[in-house]
């Protein structure tokens, strides 16, 4: 799809720090390129899809087990207090390639952020502090290893 960041990352048209971490027949797992913490992973369909209800039966069958596996991978590596899972698909109020964001969260984050959940994500996007590439690459390497064992 023309002008789709998610598709361009999948196809390798754009640089993806850490590279592809995992893939199934219908989904890919990558590290988030935005200003969320190291260990925040993205699960998105390989094909360009902008509405959840457009997913076909085979894509849906893979999704639940994959989200479980990705969240378990994050837990294994980072031991967060929670892993948020949310669907994102908007940019500038236009539907875009759907993707699930799996974000590790620690209770100690309250020292820096007033509120959890979407407020935490808004704070992080407002601060716009992207993780260091070396840390993302190291996490991606470890995540590949862990996902192969789960």
Protein Blocks (a to p, Z undefined) as FASTA:
>chain_A
ZZifklmmmnomaccehiafbdcfkbccdddfbfcdehiacdddfbdcfbfklpcfklmm
mmmmmmmmmmmmmmmmnopabdcddddfbeehiacddddddddddfklmmmpmbgcjllm
mmmmmnopacdfklmmmmmmmmmmmmmmZZ
